[in-house]
Amino acid sequence: MAGKKTSAEKRFAQSEVRRMHNKAIKSECRTYARQFVEAVQAKDSKLAQEKLTTLVSKLDSARSKGVLTRNAVSRKKSRMQTLFNVTFAAK
């Protein structure tokens, strides 16, 4: 007969599940950021605008889930918006 799990074992299992979940969300945010930067470098303003909108949505979602902090999300959104504005302002 198997013994009961200790609370430390349960806590470890829970934290591992949370870690993997958070890792997936952060990876998704980095992927959208990379796609946005690639669109900006390709000078495609319409695609860049779509990617920026999606990126902002994903960052806000990560913030609401507690994966990223408020300041980190604000900083990333600000930098991406600045990149977009500087690149496409003269057009």
C-alpha positions in Angstrom: 0.0 0.0 0.0 1.4 3.4 -1.0 1.9 6.1 1.6 0.4 9.5 1.5 2.1 12.4 -0.3 3.7 14.9 2.1 2.7 18.5 1.9 6.2 19.4 0.6 5.8 16.9 -2.3 2.4 18.3 -3.1 3.7 21.9 -3.0 6.6 20.9 -5.3 4.3 19.3 -7.8 2.0 22.4 -7.8 4.9 24.8 -8.2 6.3 22.7 -11.1 2.9 22.9 -12.9 2.8 26.7 -12.4 6.4 27.1 -13.5 5.7 25.3 -16.8 2.5 27.3 -17.3 4.2 30.6 -16.7 7.1 29.6 -18.9 4.7 28.9 -21.8 3.1 32.3 -21.4 6.4 34.2 -21.3 7.6 32.3 -24.3 4.4 33.2 -26.2 5.0 36.9 -25.4 8.6 36.7 -26.6 7.5 35.1 -29.8 4.9 37.9 -30.5 7.6 40.5 -29.7 10.0 38.9 -32.1 7.3 38.8 -34.9 6.6 42.5 -34.3 10.2 43.5 -34.5 10.6 41.5 -37.7 7.6 43.2 -39.2 9.0 46.6 -38.3 12.4 45.7 -39.8 10.6 44.7 -43.0 9.0 48.2 -43.1 5.5 46.6 -43.2 3.4 49.1 -41.2 0.1 47.2 -41.5 1.5 43.9 -40.4 3.5 45.7 -37.6 0.3 47.3 -36.4 -1.5 44.0 -36.2 1.5 42.4 -34.4 1.7 45.3 -32.0 -2.0 45.0 -31.1 -1.7 41.2 -30.6 1.5 41.7 -28.5 -0.2 44.3 -26.2 -3.1 42.0 -25.7 -0.8 39.1 -24.8 1.2 41.2 -22.4 -1.9 42.5 -20.7 -3.1 38.9 -20.4 0.2 37.8 -18.9 -0.1 40.7 -16.4 -3.6 39.7 -15.4 -2.5 36.1 -14.7 0.4 37.4 -12.5 3.1 36.0 -14.8 4.7 39.5 -15.5 4.7 42.5 -13.3 2.9 45.7 -14.0 6.1 47.7 -14.6 7.6 45.0 -16.9 4.5 45.0 -19.0 4.4 48.8 -19.1 8.1 49.0 -20.1 7.7 46.4 -22.9 4.6 48.1 -24.3 6.2 51.5 -24.2 9.4 50.3 -26.0 7.4 48.5 -28.7 5.1 51.5 -29.3 8.1 53.8 -29.5 9.8 51.5 -32.0 6.6 51.6 -34.1 6.2 55.3 -33.9 9.8 56.1 -34.7 9.9 53.8 -37.7 6.6 54.8 -39.2 6.2 58.4 -38.1 7.4 60.1 -41.3 5.0 58.2 -43.5 
